[in-house]
Amino acid sequence: MPTRLTNRRDERKHRAGVKCPASPATLRAMTEILILYYSRHGTTAAMARQIARGVGAVDGCSARLRTVPPVSAETEAVAPAVPSEGAPYCEHADLRECSGLILGSPTRFGNMAAPMKYFLDSTSGLWLSGALSGKPAAVFTSTGTQHGGQESTLLTMMLPLLHHGMLMVGLPYTEPALSTTTGGGTPYGASVVSGSGPTPRKPDSQELALCEALGRRVATLARKLAA
Ligand SMILES: Cc1cc2nc3c(=O)[nH]c(=O)nc-3n(C[C@H](O)[C@H](O)[C@H](O)COP(=O)(O)O)c2cc1C
């Protein structure tokens, strides 16, 4: 099945009656997985796109890609409401509507980046209503260096999702690339080593395979739970 990446422009077109590949009934029947990420230099964004391919490979599943704006002090410029390129900014409705969530952030000092944490800190209303409880979730990250804290970032990214009652999905060793990778890829989630040079290192085939596997695993579980 071809990868189906939905975005807000497609949704607007659909509501406005512009010819759209999927009918409203098909859209309703689709199990949609939200891939929510922050990326400053593009590596985590590339991972998000690969994970979306894994989601799209599961029958009846599609990926919704969303990002979060950077954060700045009150005295600095604020970001425009709509990003000039890439995925739209995430709204709480995206979280309410999804059947599963895959959350990605670059590693910053062994932890998720502040813009993602800032966004998650705005979700207490969803926590109070239990909107995410019982949905499957997974995490992914990229680091500059091989031992720069991928696992600490992945594990700590799980904590708010567990508070929300989400069901965490990892990467088991039944995924062959997990045993052979010499770059990123962990049982706790997908990861990529982007390197410390001026041009980020591209994810290799094993890192990409594990990104795709993560998308496939969350989508498959979401589909089973929906049934
Ligand atoms: C403030 C800051 C802190 C960082 N901390 C780490 C770190 O703890 N370990 C590491 O390996 N890389 C660290 N990096 C590098 C990024 O994790 C890495 O470049 C990542 O691939 C960037 O992802 P992006 O291309 O999606 O923005 C840091 C980068 C910044 C700007």
The ligand as a MOL file (V3000), in Angstrom:
LIG
                    3D

  0  0  0     0  0            999 V3000
M  V30 BEGIN CTAB
M  V30 COUNTS 31 33 0 0 0
M  V30 BEGIN ATOM
M  V30 1 C 21.9570 22.3360 22.7880 0
M  V30 2 C 22.3380 21.0350 22.1590 0
M  V30 3 C 22.5950 19.9400 22.9600 0
M  V30 4 C 22.9820 18.7220 22.3830 0
M  V30 5 N 23.2190 17.6640 23.2010 0
M  V30 6 C 23.6680 16.5050 22.6660 0
M  V30 7 C 23.9480 15.3870 23.5100 0
M  V30 8 O 23.7420 15.4000 24.7240 0
M  V30 9 N 24.4550 14.2740 22.9220 0
M  V30 10 C 24.6840 14.1930 21.5650 0
M  V30 11 O 25.1810 13.1740 21.0950 0
M  V30 12 N 24.3510 15.2210 20.7440 0
M  V30 13 C 23.8400 16.3610 21.2570 0
M  V30 14 N 23.5060 17.4020 20.4300 0
M  V30 15 C 23.5280 17.1930 18.9710 0
M  V30 16 C 22.1330 16.8380 18.4150 0
M  V30 17 O 21.4800 15.8820 19.2070 0
M  V30 18 C 22.2350 16.2710 17.0000 0
M  V30 19 O 22.9190 17.1870 16.1760 0
M  V30 20 C 20.8870 15.9130 16.4210 0
M  V30 21 O 21.0640 14.9710 15.3860 0
M  V30 22 C 20.1400 17.1280 15.8480 0
M  V30 23 O 18.8950 16.6940 15.3500 0
M  V30 24 P 18.1220 17.5330 14.2280 0
M  V30 25 O 18.9420 17.4550 12.9650 0
M  V30 26 O 16.8090 16.8350 14.0740 0
M  V30 27 O 17.9610 18.9260 14.7370 0
M  V30 28 C 23.1010 18.6050 20.9790 0
M  V30 29 C 22.8040 19.7210 20.1670 0
M  V30 30 C 22.4240 20.9140 20.7470 0
M  V30 31 C 22.1270 22.1140 19.8570 0
M  V30 END ATOM
M  V30 BEGIN BOND
M  V30 1 1 1 2
M  V30 2 1 2 3
M  V30 3 2 2 30
M  V30 4 2 3 4
M  V30 5 1 4 5
M  V30 6 1 4 28
M  V30 7 2 5 6
M  V30 8 1 6 7
M  V30 9 1 6 13
M  V30 10 2 7 8
M  V30 11 1 7 9
M  V30 12 1 9 10
M  V30 13 2 10 11
M  V30 14 1 10 12
M  V30 15 2 12 13
M  V30 16 1 13 14
M  V30 17 1 14 15
M  V30 18 1 14 28
M  V30 19 1 15 16
M  V30 20 1 16 17
M  V30 21 1 16 18
M  V30 22 1 18 19
M  V30 23 1 18 20
M  V30 24 1 20 21
M  V30 25 1 20 22
M  V30 26 1 22 23
M  V30 27 1 23 24
M  V30 28 2 24 25
M  V30 29 1 24 26
M  V30 30 1 24 27
M  V30 31 2 28 29
M  V30 32 1 29 30
M  V30 33 1 30 31
M  V30 END BOND
M  V30 END CTAB
M  END
